[in-house]
Amino acid sequence: MENYEFGEIEFQQTYNLRLKVLWPNNPEKVQLEEDALNTAFHFGLKNKINNEIIGVISLFLGEKSEDYVDCQFRKFAIDFNFQKLGFGKYMLGKISEFLINKFDCKIKLWCNARIEQEGFYNKSGFEEEWETKGIKFVKMKKLLNN
Ligand SMILES: CC(C)(COP(=O)(O)OP(=O)(O)OC[C@H]1O[C@@H](n2cnc3c(N)ncnc32)[C@H](O)[C@@H]1OP(=O)(O)O)[C@@H](O)C(=O)NCCC(=O)NCCS
């Protein structure tokens, strides 16, 4: 990973990969109203040599209950040529680190995962909470600081 730099980016910088990788046929799904909220954090993985962003992920902080702070991630995409090389797992680790540094309470990190990616999330320690929207999405969660 030494040629790649993980860090916060502007939400507009996520749009290219969101469109290309996640929603090539649904451009209206690329931008979220919540993107600009101050409870949203956007991250990219940048190739240090050419500054190209090869992975994006966005975190949306939710309510803090007595038990944990709720944190959903959305619009997670690794560019096609870089998938299945460990970058996705690395980015999940980095957002977990970001949250653990930010909060000293328990954190519920979750997403509505595409069903075909369930195995990927399992490998990073997530478990199924429930299936939503028929069989297309599955809610995957992981407790941090547990
Ligand atoms: C899903 C995605 C973010 C995963 O990132 P990635 O960089 O391709 O995955 P990694 O290489 O880090 O995979 C980590 C491990 O999970 C495994 N894995 C990856 N995708 C998997 C899948 N769909 N099912 C089962 N295992 C999978 C890898 O083989 C690897 O296993 P290993 O640790 O034993 O070697 C990426 O492939 C992607 O952007 N896909 C298209 C868009 C998408 O579906 N986004 C997520 C929406 S929920």
The ligand as an SDF file (V2000), in Angstrom:
LIG
                    3D

 48 50  0  0  0  0  0  0  0  0999 V2000
  -16.8320   -4.6020   -3.0290 C   0  0  0  0  0  0  0  0  0  0  0  0
  -15.4750   -3.9330   -3.1240 C   0  0  0  0  0  0  0  0  0  0  0  0
  -15.5040   -2.5640   -2.4120 C   0  0  0  0  0  0  0  0  0  0  0  0
  -14.4460   -4.8260   -2.4250 C   0  0  0  0  0  0  0  0  0  0  0  0
  -13.1610   -4.2590   -2.5280 O   0  0  0  0  0  0  0  0  0  0  0  0
  -11.9400   -5.1130   -3.1410 P   0  0  0  0  0  0  0  0  0  0  0  0
  -10.7370   -4.2570   -3.0970 O   0  0  0  0  0  0  0  0  0  0  0  0
  -12.3520   -5.6270   -4.4860 O   0  0  0  0  0  0  0  0  0  0  0  0
  -11.8490   -6.3450   -2.1430 O   0  0  0  0  0  0  0  0  0  0  0  0
  -10.5340   -6.9090   -1.3990 P   0  0  0  0  0  0  0  0  0  0  0  0
   -9.5260   -7.2700   -2.4390 O   0  0  0  0  0  0  0  0  0  0  0  0
  -10.0840   -5.9570   -0.3450 O   0  0  0  0  0  0  0  0  0  0  0  0
  -11.1440   -8.2080   -0.7460 O   0  0  0  0  0  0  0  0  0  0  0  0
  -10.8180   -8.6290    0.5840 C   0  0  0  0  0  0  0  0  0  0  0  0
  -11.1540  -10.1010    0.6830 C   0  0  0  0  0  0  0  0  0  0  0  0
  -12.5340  -10.3230    0.3280 O   0  0  0  0  0  0  0  0  0  0  0  0
  -12.6280  -11.2030   -0.7910 C   0  0  0  0  0  0  0  0  0  0  0  0
  -13.7080  -10.7470   -1.6470 N   0  0  0  0  0  0  0  0  0  0  0  0
  -13.7600   -9.6210   -2.4090 C   0  0  0  0  0  0  0  0  0  0  0  0
  -14.9550   -9.5230   -3.0310 N   0  0  0  0  0  0  0  0  0  0  0  0
  -15.6690  -10.6170   -2.6310 C   0  0  0  0  0  0  0  0  0  0  0  0
  -16.9860  -11.0900   -2.9180 C   0  0  0  0  0  0  0  0  0  0  0  0
  -17.8060  -10.4040   -3.7190 N   0  0  0  0  0  0  0  0  0  0  0  0
  -17.4050  -12.2360   -2.3190 N   0  0  0  0  0  0  0  0  0  0  0  0
  -16.5760  -12.9370   -1.4980 C   0  0  0  0  0  0  0  0  0  0  0  0
  -15.3170  -12.5180   -1.1830 N   0  0  0  0  0  0  0  0  0  0  0  0
  -14.8810  -11.3860   -1.7520 C   0  0  0  0  0  0  0  0  0  0  0  0
  -11.2800  -11.1050   -1.4840 C   0  0  0  0  0  0  0  0  0  0  0  0
  -11.0050  -12.2650   -2.2480 O   0  0  0  0  0  0  0  0  0  0  0  0
  -10.3510  -10.9590   -0.2930 C   0  0  0  0  0  0  0  0  0  0  0  0
  -10.1720  -12.2210    0.3250 O   0  0  0  0  0  0  0  0  0  0  0  0
   -8.7750  -12.6270    1.0390 P   0  0  0  0  0  0  0  0  0  0  0  0
   -8.5760  -11.6050    2.1420 O   0  0  0  0  0  0  0  0  0  0  0  0
   -9.0190  -13.9910    1.5270 O   0  0  0  0  0  0  0  0  0  0  0  0
   -7.7320  -12.5240   -0.0240 O   0  0  0  0  0  0  0  0  0  0  0  0
  -15.0330   -3.7150   -4.5940 C   0  0  0  0  0  0  0  0  0  0  0  0
  -14.8490   -4.9750   -5.2320 O   0  0  0  0  0  0  0  0  0  0  0  0
  -16.0140   -2.9070   -5.4230 C   0  0  0  0  0  0  0  0  0  0  0  0
  -15.9130   -1.6840   -5.4790 O   0  0  0  0  0  0  0  0  0  0  0  0
  -16.9560   -3.5740   -6.0960 N   0  0  0  0  0  0  0  0  0  0  0  0
  -17.9180   -2.9410   -6.9980 C   0  0  0  0  0  0  0  0  0  0  0  0
  -18.8160   -1.9580   -6.3100 C   0  0  0  0  0  0  0  0  0  0  0  0
  -19.5180   -2.5480   -5.1030 C   0  0  0  0  0  0  0  0  0  0  0  0
  -20.1460   -3.5870   -5.1710 O   0  0  0  0  0  0  0  0  0  0  0  0
  -19.3750   -1.8240   -3.9660 N   0  0  0  0  0  0  0  0  0  0  0  0
  -19.9160   -2.2420   -2.7090 C   0  0  0  0  0  0  0  0  0  0  0  0
  -21.3560   -2.0440   -2.6410 C   0  0  0  0  0  0  0  0  0  0  0  0
  -22.0190   -2.8180   -1.1790 S   0  0  0  0  0  0  0  0  0  0  0  0
  1  2  1  0
  2  3  1  0
  2  4  1  0
  2 36  1  0
  4  5  1  0
  5  6  1  0
  6  7  2  0
  6  8  1  0
  6  9  1  0
  9 10  1  0
 10 11  2  0
 10 12  1  0
 10 13  1  0
 13 14  1  0
 14 15  1  0
 15 16  1  0
 15 30  1  0
 16 17  1  0
 17 18  1  0
 17 28  1  0
 18 19  1  0
 18 27  1  0
 19 20  2  0
 20 21  1  0
 21 22  1  0
 21 27  2  0
 22 23  1  0
 22 24  2  0
 24 25  1  0
 25 26  2  0
 26 27  1  0
 28 29  1  0
 28 30  1  0
 30 31  1  0
 31 32  1  0
 32 33  2  0
 32 34  1  0
 32 35  1  0
 36 37  1  0
 36 38  1  0
 38 39  2  0
 38 40  1  0
 40 41  1  0
 41 42  1  0
 42 43  1  0
 43 44  2  0
 43 45  1  0
 45 46  1  0
 46 47  1  0
 47 48  1  0
M  END
$$$$
